[in-house]
Amino acid sequence: MKKVTSILLALFLCLFVTACGQKELNIDTASLTSDLLKNVKFEDEISEIDGNIISSIYEVDTTVIKATAYIGSGATAEEIAVFEAPDKEKAKEVLALANKHIEEQKSDFESYNPKEIKKLNNAKVVQKDKYVIICVTDDENNASKVINKYLK
């Protein structure tokens, strides 16, 4: 019995040490954005927008949340947005706002340009640790590959 208890205690200790050793994710958001721009195909020409427009579109406070975003001309729903919140809890709030934004886009494009709904339905909206990433494109496989490379 002592042997089993010792083994279980040793296993528990190993798991505890391993869990404590996990480091916080640290993404170079500029590199991620650049990688998405370079390696994901977009039908529209997407252009960078400034913090005031980001605040308006995504309803995030860019004085607290670091954000970079690129959007299309308006004819398509294509976009890239990368947010870095101060912590995981704030990132969860940004994720909710990102999902709300995608739903609003679906409503807007439903009558204006219905073929964009497919892109919006397959939009990559991901939150990990303090980061939230949005990518709307027909090239969702490449978008996933690029995003996943940074989320390791």
C-alpha positions in Angstrom: 0.0 0.0 0.0 2.9 2.4 0.8 4.4 1.7 -2.6 1.1 2.6 -4.4 0.7 5.7 -2.3 4.3 6.7 -3.1 3.8 6.2 -6.8 0.6 8.2 -6.8 2.2 11.0 -4.9 5.2 11.0 -7.3 2.8 11.2 -10.3 0.8 14.0 -8.7 4.0 15.9 -8.0 5.1 15.5 -11.6 1.8 16.7 -13.0 1.8 19.6 -10.6 5.3 20.7 -11.6 4.5 20.3 -15.3 1.4 22.4 -15.0 3.2 25.1 -13.1 5.9 25.2 -15.8 3.6 26.2 -18.6 4.7 29.6 -19.8 2.4 32.3 -21.0 1.8 32.6 -24.7 3.7 35.5 -26.2 2.8 36.3 -29.8 4.5 38.9 -32.0 1.3 40.3 -33.3 3.0 42.3 -36.1 4.6 39.1 -37.4 1.3 37.2 -37.2 -0.5 40.0 -39.1 2.3 40.2 -41.7 2.2 36.4 -42.1 -1.5 36.4 -42.7 -1.2 39.2 -45.3 1.5 37.4 -47.1 0.3 33.8 -47.0 -3.5 34.0 -47.1 -5.4 34.8 -50.3 -7.9 37.7 -50.3 -10.3 38.5 -53.1 -10.3 42.2 -52.1 -7.4 44.5 -51.4 -7.4 44.9 -47.6 -5.9 48.0 -46.0 -4.8 48.8 -42.5 -7.2 50.9 -40.4 -6.3 53.1 -37.4 -7.2 52.8 -33.7 -10.3 55.0 -33.9 -11.8 53.0 -36.6 -10.9 49.8 -34.9 -12.6 51.0 -31.7 -15.7 51.9 -33.8 -15.9 48.6 -35.7 -15.0 46.1 -33.0 -16.2 48.1 -30.0 -12.9 47.6 -28.1 -11.0 50.2 -26.1 -7.8 50.6 -28.0 -6.2 52.5 -25.1 -6.4 49.2 -23.2 -6.3 46.6 -26.0 -3.5 46.6 -28.5 -5.1 46.0 -31.9 -4.1 45.8 -35.6 -6.8 45.4 -38.3 -7.0 45.3 -42.0 -10.4 45.4 -43.8 -11.5 45.3 -47.4 -13.2 47.9 -49.5 -16.6 47.2 -48.2 -17.6 45.1 -51.2 -16.4 42.0 -49.3 -16.4 40.9 -45.7 -12.7 40.1 -45.8 -10.6 41.2 -42.8 -7.8 40.5 -40.4 -7.8 41.7 -36.8 -5.4 40.8 -34.1 -6.0 41.9 -30.5 -3.7 41.7 -27.5 -5.5 42.2 -24.2 -3.8 42.8 -20.9 -5.0 39.4 -19.6 -7.0 36.3 -20.4 -10.3 37.7 -18.8 -10.2 40.8 -20.9 -9.5 38.7 -24.0 -12.7 36.7 -23.4 -14.6 40.0 -23.5 -12.8 40.9 -26.8 -13.8 37.4 -28.1 -17.4 38.1 -27.4 -17.2 41.4 -29.2 -15.4 39.7 -32.1 -18.2 37.2 -32.4 -20.8 39.9 -32.2 -19.0 41.8 -35.0 -19.1 38.7 -37.2 -22.8 38.2 -36.6 -23.4 41.9 -37.5 -21.4 41.4 -40.6 -23.6 38.4 -41.6 -26.7 40.6 -41.1 -25.2 43.4 -43.2 -24.0 41.2 -46.0 -27.1 39.0 -46.2 -28.9 41.4 -48.5 -26.0 43.4 -49.8 -23.6 40.6 -50.9 -24.9 37.2 -49.9 -21.9 35.3 -51.3 -19.9 36.8 -48.4 -21.9 34.8 -45.9 -19.9 31.7 -46.6 -16.7 33.5 -45.7 -18.3 34.8 -42.5 -19.7 31.4 -41.5 -16.1 30.0 -41.9 -14.4 33.0 -40.3 -11.5 32.2 -38.0 -12.3 33.8 -34.7 -9.8 32.4 -32.1 -8.9 33.3 -28.5 -5.9 31.9 -26.7 -4.6 33.4 -23.5 -4.6 37.2 -24.0 -4.9 37.1 -27.8 -7.9 37.3 -30.1 -7.5 36.8 -33.9 -10.1 37.2 -36.6 -9.5 36.3 -40.2 -12.3 36.3 -42.8 -11.3 34.9 -46.2 -12.2 32.1 -48.6 -8.7 30.8 -48.0 -9.6 29.5 -44.5 -7.2 26.5 -44.6 -4.2 28.7 -45.0 -5.5 31.1 -42.5 -5.9 28.3 -40.0 -2.3 27.1 -40.7 -0.8 30.5 -40.1 -2.8 31.2 -37.0 -2.1 27.8 -35.5 1.6 28.3 -36.0 1.5 31.2 -33.7 -0.8 29.6 -31.0 1.7 26.8 -30.2 
